[in-house]
Amino acid sequence: MNRKRFLLSFSVWLALAIVCGNAQYLYGVDPNHPGSALKSPPASSPENPSDRYDHSLSAFARLKRAVTLAIEHYSNVHRGEGQHSMASTALFERARSMVRAYLGLGDDYEIIFGSARGIDALVNSLKPGANYKVLYSDRETGLRFCVAALAVQKKFLPDTPPVVGGGQVDDVGDNSAAWSEAPEKFEPGTPNITGVIMFARALGMMQKSGDKNMFKERSAPGQAEKPQADLFPGLKGSQLLRKLRETLVGKDGLVPSEEGMVRYINLDNGASTPTFGPIMKSAFDAMQVTDEEARKIISDAKAGCLSYFHASNAEYECVFTSNTTESVNIAAEIAATFHEGGVQPVVIGTDLEHNSNELPWRNNTLLHVPVDNEGFIDLVALERFLKEYNKAGAHGNKKIYIVTVSGASNVLGTFNNISAISKLTHAYGAYLHIDAAQLAAHREVDMGAIGIDLLSCSGHKMYAPFGTGCLVARKGLLLRLGEDKLRQAMAYGERNVVGIASLAASMRILKDIGLDTLEKEERILTARVLRGFAGINKKYGSDTIFVFGIQDPDRLGDKGPVVCFYVEGIPHNIVAGRLAEMRGIGVRTGCFCAHRLLKFLFDSRDTDVAWLVREGKAPGLTRVSIGLENTPEDIDEFIRILTRIVTDPENKKFIPGALNCRYCAGKPVSTHEISKEIDAFVRDIVNRVYDDDMKI
């Protein structure tokens, strides 16, 4: 890569970013100004109101239909550029105003969403004299899903959040973090987006009807009698995969683009995955189960989770959580208990980690093992740390008790050699924790054979976006929390029966398809992306696209379906915005909650760029992440549109007021015409999901 051109391009982009204020939202609905995108009626609303209403459905049926529509456009929130991320963000942010209205509160109250465990911890950390109210979805509605909403006067929020992870910070240093503004500051990890939307919709229905018990009578008993994911009896492997793809929720949905209404192409699976018919059916079937049925779902799901990770019931146990972030926070609490005899517990992490596997460990002494440009951990450095602390006693009463490593990088896609890491870790008397958020849906993990002691993962990255994750632990480790604290942690997670049922269904399906089958499919598509990039570089110059991490399509044995890249002369958010506008392709941009790694990657290329990164001005990258719903045609369309983007000189004009700037100094400026259609599309989805009477 031409480093001078690289630095010049980023410097120009940064100058624009300073003028524009929040460059993260140059395209799409600005989540900091949700009202501006939601107040006017949708452009596509029918003129005849009688065509919009349907009073014949039961309340539960209407709720399910509204949630189904939301899931048809599901994506992660706040940081995506595609139409689905914009829709999910708008739905998520509208939920705040609906909770505020339900409680009759003013704008001086902040609405913060989280798990019951996370919100209870936040309540305990509020400043003295706080005025607040907490709503729990399961208690308010009687339905078997759990998300909590805290309404609190902003002035009483603590300076530092009690639960930490991804999505809360703008930058991370060696020993510090630059926190985002509330409410995101207090919403660690990926929230239960589906649960929040479902909760807000239910509250709206209850408020309008005046009936707070409208969902509490069970309408469909006996739903938990048999697994709901086995809709394709006898099918396995690639045959099952092909059938499953046909049930993708929202498969036939269209989004507006410059090429007309087109099928949405989701290449943002690394943030959150969509879901499929059998998995969603399992979630809905668990919504109104009895206590006995709920216990069976939970028991079966625990057994299924242990089986999925080849963790024997004799050696391991499973605790359900809200997401990977919450699992890692519990694991970090375990690490802090190793202080007997005056020992100071030390944790080893790496420069590869997502903030969810970085920030929670900072209550202990945290060391970092370096990685190379492809994301491979320096095993020599790892052994040196272990030897110094646990054998030579070179650091007094400090001892390494846990080594925590990302099973797969969310930036570089790197699969490190967990077996080799495990052998070193155990040779020096430490435990191994694996952040499997990016690993669990892509590669087989044999905890027993490898020797993994703790493993964290999330359902929303395993095609089950209903707010459940898990922590699998070697027996005895969880008890270090104390029986009361462990019992409480288990009770928190098990309140979300819907999430647990969907995660169990997803694991059954992935297991029946076979992770080896998925790996082959993903390698083919990842290689297609890399070869497409090579073709663009061959035609338009070798500096046109720069790929970070493994670039050779024949070296994918150690790389997952994640590719991060930089387009010469075009900011990452412009690339992503144009992919969405031109063809309805959703990708992700930025630092991907992996600030340490991004800083290292830029450090290794140009010290001046590294200085900009250290100043909190990291320009970021564009990421393509592939899921089991993707096809070769999806990749070909992506490469086709990217080729048009890199050859369009308009995309290289970085001046205030240009087409690539949506909000400059808080004022709307000229945009691509299609953005108006996309905004109307998003407003229409929000109105249809939250209108209690509107036909879906």
Secondary structure as GFF3:
##gff-version 3
##sequence-region A 1 696
A	DSSP	alpha_helix	3	20	.	.	.	ID=ss1
A	DSSP	three_ten_helix	23	25	.	.	.	ID=ss2
A	DSSP	alpha_helix	34	38	.	.	.	ID=ss3
A	DSSP	three_ten_helix	49	51	.	.	.	ID=ss4
A	DSSP	alpha_helix	59	72	.	.	.	ID=ss5
A	DSSP	alpha_helix	83	103	.	.	.	ID=ss6
A	DSSP	beta_strand	109	114	.	.	.	ID=ss7
A	DSSP	alpha_helix	116	124	.	.	.	ID=ss8
A	DSSP	beta_strand	132	136	.	.	.	ID=ss9
A	DSSP	alpha_helix	137	141	.	.	.	ID=ss10
A	DSSP	beta_strand	148	153	.	.	.	ID=ss11
A	DSSP	three_ten_helix	154	156	.	.	.	ID=ss12
A	DSSP	beta_strand	169	172	.	.	.	ID=ss13
A	DSSP	beta_strand	177	179	.	.	.	ID=ss14
A	DSSP	three_ten_helix	184	186	.	.	.	ID=ss15
A	DSSP	alpha_helix	193	209	.	.	.	ID=ss16
A	DSSP	alpha_helix	237	245	.	.	.	ID=ss17
A	DSSP	beta_strand	254	257	.	.	.	ID=ss18
A	DSSP	beta_strand	260	263	.	.	.	ID=ss19
A	DSSP	beta_strand	265	266	.	.	.	ID=ss20
A	DSSP	alpha_helix	277	285	.	.	.	ID=ss21
A	DSSP	alpha_helix	291	308	.	.	.	ID=ss22
A	DSSP	beta_strand	316	321	.	.	.	ID=ss23
A	DSSP	alpha_helix	324	335	.	.	.	ID=ss24
A	DSSP	three_ten_helix	340	342	.	.	.	ID=ss25
A	DSSP	beta_strand	344	350	.	.	.	ID=ss26
A	DSSP	three_ten_helix	355	357	.	.	.	ID=ss27
A	DSSP	three_ten_helix	359	363	.	.	.	ID=ss28
A	DSSP	beta_strand	365	369	.	.	.	ID=ss29
A	DSSP	alpha_helix	379	390	.	.	.	ID=ss30
A	DSSP	beta_strand	398	406	.	.	.	ID=ss31
A	DSSP	alpha_helix	418	427	.	.	.	ID=ss32
A	DSSP	beta_strand	431	435	.	.	.	ID=ss33
A	DSSP	alpha_helix	447	450	.	.	.	ID=ss34
A	DSSP	beta_strand	454	458	.	.	.	ID=ss35
A	DSSP	three_ten_helix	459	461	.	.	.	ID=ss36
A	DSSP	beta_strand	469	474	.	.	.	ID=ss37
A	DSSP	three_ten_helix	478	481	.	.	.	ID=ss38
A	DSSP	alpha_helix	483	494	.	.	.	ID=ss39
A	DSSP	alpha_helix	497	513	.	.	.	ID=ss40
A	DSSP	alpha_helix	515	540	.	.	.	ID=ss41
A	DSSP	beta_strand	545	548	.	.	.	ID=ss42
A	DSSP	three_ten_helix	556	558	.	.	.	ID=ss43
A	DSSP	beta_strand	562	567	.	.	.	ID=ss44
A	DSSP	alpha_helix	572	583	.	.	.	ID=ss45
A	DSSP	beta_strand	585	586	.	.	.	ID=ss46
A	DSSP	beta_strand	588	590	.	.	.	ID=ss47
A	DSSP	alpha_helix	595	603	.	.	.	ID=ss48
A	DSSP	alpha_helix	607	614	.	.	.	ID=ss49
A	DSSP	beta_strand	621	625	.	.	.	ID=ss50
A	DSSP	alpha_helix	632	646	.	.	.	ID=ss51
A	DSSP	three_ten_helix	649	652	.	.	.	ID=ss52
A	DSSP	beta_strand	663	664	.	.	.	ID=ss53
A	DSSP	beta_strand	667	668	.	.	.	ID=ss54
A	DSSP	alpha_helix	674	690	.	.	.	ID=ss55
###
